[in-house]
Amino acid sequence: MRVLTILFFSLLTMPLMLSAQTVEEMLSKVSVAIEANQQGQATSYFRQAIGVDISRSEMYYWTTVDKNSVICSKLANELAVGFKKKRNYDKSYLFYKELIQKNPGNVDYMEACAEMQVCRGQEKDALRIYEQILNLDTDNLAANIFLGNYYYLKGEQEKQKLENDYKKIISPTKMQYARYRDGLFQLFSSEYEKARASLQKVVQKFPSTEAKKTLDKILSVEKEVSR
């Protein structure tokens, strides 16, 4: 019985030992490929190492990789993607942020960074990043989708609050009604107009049914405000 128990635990721990050996072997191959200036091979080995043990691969990146080397960004991107697949959005965001610092103005990295901020519940910072993207690429699809929906939902929330506050007034005066109507007009001119501008760019690039539906809703709000 004792022999069977030892054999059983040996079988349980063996895959872990093999995995540890495998990741060290892969990372060793990464180092050899980097020394030989074989960046494609090094990146491929590193991707395999991440698949085995992403934590050990991250440690290798921080402790071994020259942060001024050309390969550094490629390996950082592999870690960013790897953590994203594991839904570790905090770590993925940190690596995308580092990639932006190393590659300022890289729209692909900025898009990914903004996406991670959305996943982390940091919508306002995502908005800031997407607005920066539009300064570089006014027709960027991801940025326009986000801004279109963000400003539409913000407009809807503020419109609901404005209407609820007005309904609380039992006998509104003409002045109060005028202020309410002016508030609706100002709201449409800001949030809804921003949403429409972005969503129109979206439908110009591809036939988004959802974007078209939202544009129809904005048109209905415009008719309501203008009457």
C-alpha positions in Angstrom: 0.0 0.0 0.0 2.8 2.4 0.9 4.5 1.7 -2.4 1.3 2.4 -4.3 0.9 5.7 -2.4 4.5 6.8 -3.2 3.9 5.8 -6.9 0.6 7.8 -6.9 2.2 11.0 -5.6 5.1 10.6 -7.9 2.8 10.5 -10.9 1.0 13.6 -9.6 4.2 15.6 -9.2 5.9 14.4 -12.4 3.9 16.6 -14.8 4.8 19.6 -12.7 8.5 18.7 -12.7 8.4 18.2 -16.5 6.6 21.5 -17.0 9.3 23.3 -14.9 12.0 21.6 -16.9 10.3 22.5 -20.1 9.9 26.2 -19.4 13.5 26.5 -18.4 14.6 24.7 -21.5 12.4 27.0 -23.6 13.7 30.1 -21.9 17.3 28.8 -22.4 16.5 28.5 -26.1 15.2 32.1 -26.1 18.5 33.3 -24.7 20.5 31.4 -27.3 18.2 32.7 -30.1 18.6 36.3 -28.9 22.4 35.9 -28.8 22.3 34.7 -32.4 20.0 37.7 -33.3 17.3 35.3 -34.4 14.4 37.4 -33.2 11.6 35.4 -34.9 12.9 32.2 -33.3 13.4 33.8 -29.9 9.8 35.2 -30.0 8.5 31.7 -30.9 10.3 30.0 -28.1 9.2 32.7 -25.7 5.5 32.2 -26.7 5.9 28.5 -26.0 7.4 29.2 -22.6 4.5 31.5 -21.8 2.1 28.6 -22.7 3.9 26.4 -20.1 4.5 28.9 -17.3 3.6 32.6 -17.8 4.8 33.7 -14.4 8.3 32.2 -14.9 8.3 33.7 -18.4 7.4 37.1 -16.9 10.3 36.8 -14.4 12.7 36.0 -17.2 11.5 39.1 -19.1 12.1 41.4 -16.1 15.4 39.9 -15.0 17.1 38.7 -18.2 15.9 40.7 -21.2 17.8 43.9 -22.2 15.1 46.6 -22.0 16.9 48.6 -24.7 17.1 45.7 -27.1 14.9 45.4 -30.2 13.5 42.1 -29.1 12.2 43.6 -25.8 9.0 45.0 -27.3 8.2 41.7 -29.1 8.5 39.7 -25.9 6.5 42.3 -23.9 3.8 42.0 -26.5 3.7 38.2 -26.1 3.3 38.6 -22.3 0.5 41.2 -22.8 -1.4 38.8 -25.1 -0.7 35.9 -22.8 -2.1 37.6 -19.8 -5.1 38.8 -21.8 -5.9 35.2 -22.8 -5.8 34.3 -19.1 -8.1 37.3 -18.3 -5.4 38.8 -16.1 -6.3 42.3 -17.4 -4.2 44.1 -14.8 -1.0 42.4 -15.9 -1.9 42.7 -19.6 -2.6 46.4 -19.2 0.8 47.0 -17.5 2.6 45.4 -20.4 0.6 47.3 -23.1 1.3 50.5 -21.2 5.0 49.6 -21.2 4.8 48.9 -25.0 3.3 52.4 -25.5 6.1 54.0 -23.6 8.6 52.2 -25.8 6.6 52.8 -29.0 4.8 56.2 -28.6 2.0 56.7 -31.1 1.6 53.0 -31.9 -2.2 52.8 -32.5 -2.3 49.0 -32.1 -0.8 49.1 -28.7 -3.0 52.0 -27.7 -6.1 50.2 -28.8 -5.1 47.1 -26.8 -4.4 49.3 -23.8 -7.7 51.0 -24.0 -9.5 47.6 -24.3 -7.8 46.4 -21.1 -8.9 49.6 -19.3 -12.5 48.8 -20.3 -12.1 45.2 -19.0 -10.7 46.7 -15.7 -13.6 49.0 -15.3 -11.6 52.1 -16.1 -13.9 53.6 -18.7 -12.8 57.2 -18.3 -9.1 56.4 -18.9 -10.2 54.2 -21.8 -12.0 57.2 -23.2 -8.9 59.3 -22.8 -6.8 56.8 -24.7 -9.4 56.4 -27.5 -9.5 60.1 -27.9 -5.8 60.1 -28.3 -6.1 57.4 -31.0 -8.6 59.6 -32.9 -6.1 62.4 -32.9 -3.8 60.0 -34.8 -6.4 58.2 -36.8 -9.8 60.0 -37.1 -11.4 56.9 -38.7 -10.2 54.3 -36.2 -13.0 51.8 -35.9 -12.4 50.7 -32.3 -12.2 54.2 -31.0 -15.3 55.4 -32.9 -17.3 52.4 -31.7 -16.3 53.1 -28.1 -16.9 56.9 -28.2 -20.2 56.5 -30.1 -21.6 54.2 -27.4 -20.0 56.0 -24.5 -21.4 59.4 -25.4 -24.8 58.0 -26.3 -25.2 56.2 -23.0 -23.9 59.3 -21.2 -26.5 61.4 -23.0 -29.3 59.0 -22.1 -28.4 59.0 -18.5 -28.2 62.8 -18.3 -31.4 63.2 -20.3 -33.2 60.8 -17.9 -32.0 62.8 -14.9 -33.0 66.1 -16.5 -36.5 64.8 -17.2 -36.9 63.3 -13.7 -35.9 66.6 -12.1 -38.4 68.5 -14.3 -41.2 66.1 -13.5 -40.6 66.8 -9.8 -41.9 70.4 -10.3 -45.6 70.3 -9.7 -46.5 73.5 -11.5 -43.5 74.6 -13.6 -43.3 78.2 -14.7 -42.6 79.3 -18.2 -39.0 80.1 -17.1 -38.5 76.6 -15.6 -39.9 75.0 -18.8 -37.6 77.2 -20.9 -34.6 76.1 -18.8 -35.6 72.5 -19.2 -35.9 72.8 -22.9 -32.6 74.6 -23.1 -31.0 71.8 -21.0 -32.2 69.2 -23.5 -30.9 71.3 -26.4 -27.5 71.7 -24.8 -27.4 68.0 -23.9 -28.1 67.0 -27.5 -25.5 69.5 -28.9 -22.8 67.9 -26.7 -23.2 64.2 -25.9 -25.6 63.1 -28.6 -23.8 65.0 -31.4 -20.5 63.5 -30.3 -22.1 60.0 -30.4 -23.6 60.6 -33.8 -20.3 61.8 -35.3 -18.5 58.7 -34.2 -21.2 56.2 -35.1 -21.5 57.7 -38.6 -17.9 56.9 -39.1 -18.5 53.4 -37.9 -21.3 52.7 -40.4 -19.2 54.2 -43.2 -16.6 51.5 -42.6 -18.9 48.5 -42.2 -22.6 47.9 -42.0 -23.1 47.7 -38.2 -26.8 47.0 -37.4 -26.3 48.2 -33.8 -24.7 51.4 -34.8 -27.5 52.1 -37.2 -30.1 51.4 -34.5 -28.4 53.8 -32.1 -28.2 56.5 -34.9 -32.0 56.1 -35.4 -32.5 56.6 -31.6 -30.4 59.7 -31.7 -32.5 61.0 -34.6 -35.6 60.4 -32.5 -34.1 62.4 -29.6 -33.2 65.2 -32.1 -36.8 65.4 -33.2 -38.0 65.5 -29.6 -35.6 68.3 -28.7 -36.4 70.3 -31.8 -40.2 70.3 -31.6 
